Amino acid sequence: MAINYDKMLSIDRRIVYLIIALAIAVPTIHPLNLPVTVTPDVRGVFDEIEKLEPGTPILISVDYEPSTTPEMDPMSKAVILHCLLRGLKVIGISYLIYGSGIGEDLFNEVEKIYEEATGKKLVYGRDYCYLGYKPGDYAMIIGLGEDFKGTCKQDNYGKSVYELEILKPIKTLRDFPLMIDLHDDSYINYWIIYGNERTGIKIGSCCTAVMATGMYPFWRAGQITGIVGGLKGGSEYEKLVNEKYNLKRRLKQARAGMDAQSVIHIVIILFMLLGNFAFIMKTKQSKKQ
């Protein structure tokens, strides 16, 4: 039976779109739980948080835009949840104006996940707080290094920072042994230059995959403790938190995204192989004729 290679080369694009859509939707709805190997750069962020004693303050800066939330949110939730499960005092802030709403949504969702996972309730102002967007670019970071509460003045909801129990022992950035920057651009450079270099605060990078490669020189130089890059890094971090704290509600958003990416890559490769095979065979048939 002769194969019609012309039909293979002219598959209706709507069929291709449907197959692509299914390849994304199925693993997202029902994760395949493909193997995840934790890399040293991701473990560098996780282990640094694990070294901190419960009750230690940690600063988390939400520095990414709405366009990157599908990639950034999963790792951000995993990191914030990890800090809370460790018993750290989590203080959120944002270098970007977009961070005000993004950070508020993050903390609200993580609070629900924490309560479902542990059966305990968090108290705002005692266990965590969110200061929101603070203007001033690098001048803001310099200000935090000299007078933290004087620079912030109020939280994301208009409450005076002097009324927040969690901030009472905080005077400058030097009172934080570690900060985590959740970023989708080079904003971390300012935290490194005006935070790490001036005050000695350690920094962990959680960023988009496209930014991750630019973070490795900082990591090798010891200016950041580790890198959680893209959905891959997020899936590794989820695995670490799930295994360490044996969560009832397991983190799996980044892992589901990685499953979908893996399947879609396989589908694309198969389409490429099929197309090239059909083209070669059609060419051979034409030469024979």
Secondary structure by P-SEA (a helix, b strand, c coil): ccccaaaaacccaaaaaaaaaaaaaaaaacccccbbbbcaaaaaaaaaaaaccccbbbbbbbccccccccccaaaaaaaaaaaaaaccbbbbbbcccccaaaaaaaaaaaaaaaaaaccbbbbcccccccccccccaaaaaaaaaccccccccccccccccccccccccccccccccbbbbbcccccccccccccccccbbbbbbbbcccccccaaaaaaacccccccccaaaaaaaaaaaaaaccccccccaaaaaaaaaaaaaaaaaaaaaaaaaaaaaaaaaaaac
